[in-house]
Amino acid sequence: MNSGFKSGQWRWLILLVIPLLVFSIQGFRVRMATLLTMTDSSLWYRLHIWQGVLRCIHQYWLWGSGPGSFQLIYPWYQFKDTFSVHAHQLFLQIWLENGILSMMAYFWLFPKIIKSCWTGKDLVRIVGLIITIFLIDGMVETWSESPLINGYFWFFCGLWISLQSGEIKTK
């Protein structure tokens, strides 16, 4: 059956329709408006935490302060008495606790994963997309502090590497 669309055109149609549907939701528009006007308290809270974390990173940029040390180090550098138990940003948390070399290792992996979302086999694409979603979420949250979610992330990374290397055969 020919529906009038070629297979590649469906992707573009979906990429156009989904944002239109999301932006048509009143609650979403209101939430976005508060983010853009900088009146959202959770955004301000995160910005203050990130300022404090950047102060910490200035001191511990090369080797980091040590895994799990955020709660010990951050209070000395916190901005305007903004208390937090984690950085609310995965990449800042990794840099603070593990140093620039760990950040470089993380960023070395990103382009390979993102490329596999477009060029890999179906299962590799799906797993790459799942990892990409984790990393996008990491821009505004530190899920690495949760053993369950962190475990899922590393499970999917291991699965992706196994699929890429051919250790797991797919149809």
N, C-alpha and C positions, 0 to 999 in steps of 0.2 A: 504494500500500500504506500502510495506517495502522498505525504501530507503537505507538500509544498515547501518544506524546510529541509535543507541539507543538514547532515549531522553536526557540522561545526556551527551552524546558525542557531541551533537550540541553546548552546552555551551562552551566546551573546544575549539571546532573548531572556534567559534565566537571570543573567547578571544585570539586566536592565529592570526586570519586573520585580525581583525580590527587594531591592532598595526602595522602589516606589511603594510596595506594600508596607514595608517597615516604617517609612516616613509618613504613611497615611494614618498611623496609630497616634492618637492624641497624646497619650502618656509618654511616648518616645520623643515626640516633638518638644514637649514641655521639659523633659529631662535634658535634651540636647541644648535647649535655650539656656538652662541654668549653667551648663558647662561652658558655653560660649561667653556668657557674661561674667564668669568667674564668681558667681554667688553660691555655688554648690559647696556645702561644708565638707563633703568627703574629698572633693578635689583640693580644696584649700588644705585640708589635713594632710593629704598625700604630698602636696608641694612643700609643706613645712618639713615633713619627714625627709623628703629627698634632699632638701637643703642641708639638713643635719648629716645625712649619709654622705653627701659630697664633701662636707668638712672632714668626716672620718676618712674617706678615701684619700684625701689630700695627704693624710699622715701615713696611711697603710697601702698606698697604691701598688707597690711592686709585689710584695709577698702576701698581702692581706693580713687581717688581724687574727685569723685562725677560724676553722670551721666551728660554727655554733657560738661564736663570740659576740654576736650582734648585741644581745641584751647587756653584756658587760661593757662594751665600747661605746655604744650609741648615747647613753645618758650624758657622757662627758662632752658630746658635740651637738646635742639636740638643739633645735631651733625654736625659740619662744616657748620653752617648756612643753613641747609637743612629744608626749610619751608614745612609744611604740615598741612592740616585741619583735617586729621584723620590718624590713625596708619597704614593704608594699610595692616593690619593683624587683623582679627576679634578677635582672642583670646587675643592678646596683648592689644587691645582696651578695651575689657571687663575687663581684669585684671587691667589695669590702672584706669579705671573709676569706677569699682565696687568692686575691691578687690579679694583676693584669694578665699573667700567663694563662690562668683558667678562663678569663674572658676571651682571650685570643683563641683558645681551643673551642669554646662555645661558638664563636663567630666563624670559625673555620668550617664548622659543620653546617651552618645555616644555608649557604648557597647550594650545597649539594642536596640537602633535603628539599628545598624549594624547587630546584631544577627537576628533581624526580617527580614532583607533583604534575609536571607537564610532559615529561619524556619517558617516565617509567611504565612498567606494566600496570595493569589495573590494581592489583593488591598493593604494589609499591606506591602507587599514587595515593591510594586511600590512607595507608599508614603515614606517608609523608604529609598528607593534609592534616591528619590528627596531630602529628608532632608540630606542624606549623601553627595550628590553633592553640596548642599549649604555649608556644613561644610568643604568640601575639598576646595571649592572656597574661604572660609574664611581664609585659610592659606596664601593667597596672596592678599587679598582685604578685605576691611571693608564695606560690604554691609549693615551693621546694621545702617549706617548713612542715607540710603535711606528709607523713610517711606514706599514706595511701596514694595520694595524687602523685607524689614524687616517684613512687614505685611504678605507677602506670606510665609516667613519662619515660622512665628508663627501660621499661618493658617494651614500649613501642619503638624506642631507639634501637634496642637490641634486635627486635623483629625486623626493623627497616634495614639494619646492617646485614642481617642474615639473608633477607630477600635480595638485597643488592649484590651480595657476593655469590648468590646462587646456592647457598647452603640449604635453603628451603625452596623446593621446586613448586612452581605454580602452573596451573593449566594455561 
